């Protein structure tokens, strides 16, 4: 016959074991589900290009720029881009192009340089000032 103390200890251990097991299974399933659903939830290249052009109507943006950014962003951050674009994604997009290096000139068409992700690729710095000899050789 089981006494009260032994019953409480076994109940607590069983509950903790089941909770840990269920938590582990759910977290792994969530990661796999996210990896599987990512291509289906991701906006198409054309939809993303339209969203970027509507967010920056004063800029001349090529579709190759948007496609390159979309591919690099989803690879680096492992998450989908949601439409309409939030301000953080807009900022990362502009910093990933040559917009800042051109001095914010809206007449110059912008092109994709490298994904602005300081923690993933710390070498790219769009705010770097070039020397005058590099600008006019």
N, C-alpha and C positions, 0 to 999 in steps of 0.2 A: 504494500500500500504506500502511496506517495503522500508525504507530508506537505504542509503548506509552503514552507521555505523552498523546498526542492521544486515544487510546481512553479513558483514565482521566478526562480532562477532559469528554469528551462523555458518558460514563456518569454522572458526577456531575451534570452539568447536566440530563440527561434525567430522572434520578431526582428531583432537586429540583423540576423542573417538573411531573412527574406527581404527586408528593406534594402540592404546593400545589393543583393542579387537583382532585384527589380530595378533599382537605380542604375546599375551597370548595364543591364539589358536595354533599358529605355534610352540611355545616353548613346550607346553604340547604334541602336536602331535609328535614332534621330540624325546622327552623323551620316549614316548610309542613306537614309531617306533624303536628306538635303543634297547629297552628292548625286543621287539619282534624279531628283526633281529639278536641279539647277538648270539644265538645258531647256526644260519646258517652261519654267517661270521667267527665264531671261527674255527681255524684249528683243525683237529682231533688230538686225543692223539698221534697217530702214526706219523702224520706229524710233530707235535711239538717235539716229541722225536728225530726224524731224524734231525730236525733243530738244536736242542741243541747239539746233538752228532757231527754234522758237525761244529758247532761253537767252540766246545771244543774237538777236536779229541784226545788230549793227556790225557783225563780223562775217567775213567770208570764210566759211568752213568747208573743207573738202570732205567727201564721204569716207575716204581712206583714213583720214585723221580720226574720225569717230569710230570706225571699225577697229583700228589698231588700239585705241584707248579702251574700247569695250572688252577686247580680248585680254589685254594686259591687266585691266582692273579686276576682271573676274578670276583670273589666274592668281594674282597676288593676294587679293583679299578673300577669295573663296566665298563670295556672296554675290547675289544678283543685284542689278541696278533696278531700282523702282522708278516708275514714271508717275507723275512728273518729277523731274530732277530736284533734289534738295540742294540747299546752298553749299553743303560740304562737298558733294559730288561735283557741282559746278566749279568750285574753287580748285579741286584736284584736277579737273579737266583743263582749266586755264593754265595752271602751273605745269601741266604735262606737255603743253605746247610751247611754241616759240613766241607767244603773245607778250610775255613779260620781257623777253630778250629783245623784242622789237620796240620796246619802250611804250607798249600799250597803243601802238599805232593801229587804228581800226581799218585803214586803207589797205594794209598788207594782208594777204591771205595767210591764215595761220596753218601750221602743219604740226604733226605729232613729233615730239622729240623723244621723250622717255617718260615712263610713269613716275609721277611725283609721289614717292613713298619714302620719306626719310628713314624709316626703320628698316625697309627692305633694300633700298639702293641709295645709300647716303652720299654717293659721289655727285649726283646730278643736283645742281643748284641754279634755279632759274634767275635768282637775284644777283648772281655773280656779275661784277662789272668788268668788262673787257678793257684792255688798254687801247689807247687811240691808235697805236701801230698795228694792232690786230684788226681794227675796224677798217682802216685805210692803209693797205700795204703799199 
